[in-house]
Amino acid sequence: MEKDNTHILPEKEIEKRISYLQAKLGECNLPGCLIQDKINIFYYSGTMQNGVLFIPDSGDPVFFIRRSLEMGKQESPLENLIQFKRFKDIQPALNAYGYDFSMLGIDENTTPLRLFKMLKEALPATTFSDIGFALTEIRSVKSAYEIAQIREAGKRHETVYAIIPDLIHEGITEWELGTLIVCEMLKLGSMGITRMAGFNSELFGGNICFGESGNHPSAFDGPGGVNSQSPAFPFLGGNKRLKRGDIIYIDTGFGYNGYYTDKTRIFSLGKPLQEAMNAHATCLAIQKKIQELLKPGELPSRIFEQIFDEIVVPESFESNFMGFGDNQVRFLGHGIGLVINEFPAIAKKIDYPLKENMVIAIEPKKGIKGVGLVGIENTFQVTPEGGKRLTPGLDEIRILY
């Protein structure tokens, strides 16, 4: 079977990523690591096959694939791809390659206890060490290839938002509008699935809120509320119908070729209250200031504190800022890439300096009682000149008559 190279990760891209990880393994005095989560398997192999990826501190990786070995060979440039059924198959194979596996790194954030117990049983003489942060740190800085995928996602994202006014009419429900938006994104090549990091983290499509639905309680770790159709599916929107005067809050992620942009825009059916216009303008001012600060070497914690010291507190903007009531979150933005919520966050305790070509979604938002949620979200590339926007389009509230 011939390879379809349309969306195959470039071999040089994979090689660079592996070399960065091998350098980290050397710093940690680890002879290798085992990767089991699909996001990092894809990042280092170019395929999402179910299995275990062994990466040594030097030499070629070995990918143990449950299924599908055939797809793995089609999609991955790695040479050592092995069909396996049981964890106990790993030890003899690594012995045959001559690799040291006396100590191995694993990601404790993504390795379930059951799988860890199976690894310990299969590799009883191996000592395991957590490399979760190293994996996160490497992925936080994007290559030129990755920036190109995110930029393309941003272009297609804007194409969808440009037609949203044509989808809106009085009486439509949040769910109906959400499904129309998701459909348009799929037509433009969006992956459909919205990937999240972290245990039990899920998202589908985004948040579509009319009026005070934006202030509705939400289990999701974001400032937007969700008035959903069912407790079993607390996503996208509920059955609330749009009426004249309502604020329309639309927050979605667009996934292209594995990579995401995150974007929020506010529409209004008829002119909104001046209070909403003023609050939105303050959110735009906050976004502008953060964009200016998205430079290599800046500390996310310092950016967070500066925004509160210079804008939020002086303008008495704290109440319901970054979410209404208990929906308030403790960040102003988050990294984004192969998942919506990557490292780092623009938050109080994040003292890790920004690096060039990190990609950060900035989302200052404000809940207003009786009105809903206003604000903005755009995705930016960290550069020496400040944040370079990867999500084009107008930021102001778009008034529909």
N, C-alpha and C positions, 0 to 999 in steps of 0.2 A: 504494500500500500504506500502510495506517495504522500509525502508531507505537504499539508496546506500551510504555507509560511505566512499567511495573512496576519495572524495574531500570535505567531511564535515569538517568545522572548529571545532577543539576540544572545548568541553564545557568549560574546564578550561581556555582556551585562551580567550574566550568571557568574562568569569567572571573577569579575570584580567583587561581587557580593560575597562569594565564597572566600576570596582572599582577605576581605575585611573581617569576616568572622574568624578565619584562621588566625589572624593577628590578635583578635580578642582572646581566643583560646590560649594563645601563647602567653599573653599578659596574665591570664588566670592560672597558668601552669596546668592546663588540662590537655591531655593528648587527643581529645575528641569530644563530640557531643552527639546526642540523639534528638531528632526533631520529629514530632508526631502531629502537630496541628497543621491543618491544611493551608492556612495563610502563609506560614513560614516555609512549609514544604514547597508551595508555589513560588515563593520569593527566591528560594535557593535552587530550585530544580526546573521551574518553568511549567510544571504540571501539577494537578491537584489529585493525583491518584492516592488511594488509601494505602498507607504503609508507614515505614519508619526510615528516615533519612539519617545516615551516619556521615558526619563530616569530621575528618581528622584535622589535627593542627597543621599537618602538611601532607601533601599527596591528594589523590582523587577520592571524592565521596563515594559511598556505596548506598544505593537506594533500594531498600527491601520493599517490594510492592506486592500487596495482596491482590489488588485489581485496580486498573487493568494494566498488565505489563505491556500489552500491545499499544495502548494509548500512551503510556509512559515513553515508549520508544519513539512514538510519533511526535510527541510534544517536547521532550526534554533533551538537551544536548549532553547530559551526563552519560558517561560510558558504562559505568558499573551499575546496571539495573538487574535485580535478582528477584525472581518470583519466590515468595515465601508464604507459609501458612501459620507458623507458630513462632513466638518470641525465642524459643530455644534454638531456632535455626540461625539466629544472629551470631552467636558465639563461634560456631565452627567456621562460618563464612569470614568473620573478621580475623580469625586465626589464619585462615588460608591466605588472606591478603597481607598478613604480617603486621596488622595494626595493634597498637597498645590500647586496651580499653579498661585498664585498671582504675582509671578515674574518668568519668564522663559528665558533661554538662547536660542538663535538661531544663526545660522551662516549667517551673512549678506552677505558673499561672494557667497553663493550658494542658497539663498532664493530670488526668483524673487519677484518684487514688487507686482505683482498680488496675489501671494500666501500669502505674508505678509498681504495684505489688507483683504484677506479671513480669515486669522488667527485672525486679530484684530476684525473682525466682529463676529467670532465665540466665541472669548474669550475677550469680551469688558473690563473686569475688570483686565486683565493681563497686566503687564508691561514687555516689552521685552528688553533683553540686549544681545549684541554681544558676542558670545563665539567662533568666528571663529579661533582666534589664539590658544586658548586652544585645540581645536580639531586638529589643525595642529601640535601643539607642541607634543601632545601625540603620534600621528602617526609617528612623525619623528624618534622616538627611536623604533627599531625593536626587537621583541622577538626572542627567539631561533627558534620557529616555523617559523616566517617570514623569518629569515636569511636562513633557510633551503630551503624555496620556492625560494628565490632569487638565492641561490647557484645552485639549480637545473636548474633554468632558464639560468644561466650562462653556465652550462655544455651543455645544449641543443643549446644555442646560438653559442657556439664554434663549435659544430657539423655541424651547418649550414655553418659557415664561412670556415670550412675546405674543404667543397665541392664547394665553390664559384668559385675557379679556373676552375673547370670542366664545369661550366655554362657559362664561358666567352669565346667569340670568336669575331674576327674582324667583324664588320658590325652589331652586335647586338645593339639594341637601349636601352637607359636607362630604358624605360618602360618595355621592354621585360625582361631585366635582373631583374628588380625589381619584376615583377610578378613571375619569377622563384624562387627568394629568398623567397618571401612571401609564395609560395606554399610549399617549403621545410620546412619553419618554421611551417606551419600548419600540415604537416605530422608528425612533432616532438612534437605536442601537444601545439603549441602556440595558444593563444586565438584569434589571428587575429586582433582584435580591439586594438588600441593603445590609452589608456586613458590619458587625459590631465586635469590639474587643470586650473581653471580660465574661465571667461566668453568668449565665442566664440573661445575657444582654441580647435583646432582639429589637428589630425595627423593620417596618415595612412601609415603603413609599415616603412617609414623612408625616407631618401634621397639617391638616386642613381645618381651620377653625373660623367660625363665623361669630362675631361679637364676643360675648363673655365665655364662649367655649375656650378661648385662648387662656382664660384664667381657671379653667376646670382643673381639679386635682389630677396628678399624673404620677405613675410609678416610674416613668422614664426619666433618666437623669439629664434633663434639659429644661429650659425655662418655659417651654410651651405646654399648655394643657392639652388633654385629649378627651373629648366627649365621644367615646367609641360606641360601636354598635353592640358590643358584647364584652363582658368581663374576660372572656376567653381570648379575645382579640383586641387588645387596647391600642389600636393603631389607626392611622390615617384620618378618621373622622366619624362622626355619628350621623344621626337622622335629623339634626337641626336644619331647618330650611332658612335660606337666605332671605332677609327682608331689607327694605330700603333703609339706609342709614347705618347698616352693619359694616364694621371693619372685617376685612377678609385677610386672614393670616395664613400664608402658604410657605412652609418650610420643608424642603425636599433635598434628597441627595441624588446625584446622577452618577451612576457607575459606568465607566467606559474602559473596556479591556482590563478590568481588574481595579481601576483607580477611580476615586470619587472626588467630586466637588460637593460642597454643602452650601445651601443658599436659601435665604428668606427674603420675601418681598411682601409688602402690604398693599392691598387694594381696598377700595371703599365703594359701596353702592350708594352714590350720593355723597355730598360733602360731609366729612367727619367733623366731630366737635373740635374746637380750637385746642382743647386740652390734649387731644390725641396728636394733632399736628405739632404742637410744641414739644411733646414728649418724644415724638419721632425725630424731630430736629436735633434734640439733645443726643439721642442715640447715634445719629449721623456724625455729630461732633466727636463723640467718644470713639467711633470707628476710625475717623480721620486721625485722631491723636494716636491711637494704637498702631495704625498703619505706618505712621511716621517713625514709630519706635521699633518696628519689626526689622532689627538690624543684628548682624552677628555680634555676639558678646553681651547683648542686653539680657537681663534676667527677667523671666516671666513674672516672678514675684514682685520685682521692682516696677514693672509695667502696671501690674494690677494695683499696687499701692499708689502709684502716680496718678492713675485715672481717678481713683477715689479722692485723693488729696486735691487734685486740680479741677475736677468737674463734678463728680457725683456728690460729694459732701457740700462744697460751696453752693451748689444749686439745689440742695435739699432733695436730691433725686434717689435717696437710698430706699425709701418705701416702695416695695414691689418691683424694685430693679432686679433684673435677671430672674423674673418669675413672680407670679402673684401669690402672696401669702406663703404657704408651706412649699410652693413650687420653686421658691428661690434656690438657685444653684450658686456655688462658690467659685465660679470661673467666668472669664470673659471670652474665652475662646479655647480651641483644642486643635491638636495636630490632626492631620487627615492624610490618607493615602490608600492602602489596601483595605482599610476599615475606616469607618466614619470617625471614630474616636481614638486617634493615635496619640502618642507622646510627642511634644509636651503640651500641657494645658497652660493657659495664661491664668495663673491662680496664685494665691497668697504664699504657699509653701514650696513652690517650684523654683528652686535656686540653681537649676541647670541652665547655663548660658545658651541662648539661641545660636544656631549655626546657619551659615549660608545654605540656601536651598532646602531648609525645612519648609513645610507647607502647613499653614495655620488657618483655620476657619475662625473668624472673629464675629461674635454675635451679641452685641449689646441690645437688650430688649427691656421693655417696661410694661407691667400690667396696670391697667386702669380700671377701677371699679365701675361697673355698669357699661363699659366700653369694650374691653378685651385687651389683647396684647399687640403692642406696636414695636417697631425696631427693625433691625437689619441683620443680615448675615452674608458675608462674602468670604471667599477663599483666597489666601495670599501666599506668595512665595517670599521667604526671607531673603533680602538682598542688602548689600552695603548702603544702598540709597533708601532703604525702608521697604515696606511691603509692596510687592508687585501683584496687582490684582489678576486672578485667573478666572474670575466669574464676571464677565461684562454685563452691562445693563444699568438702567437708571435706578437710583436708590430711594427716590422720594415716593411718598404714598401716591398710588395711581388712582385717581377718582374716576369712577365709571357712572355714567348717567343713563 
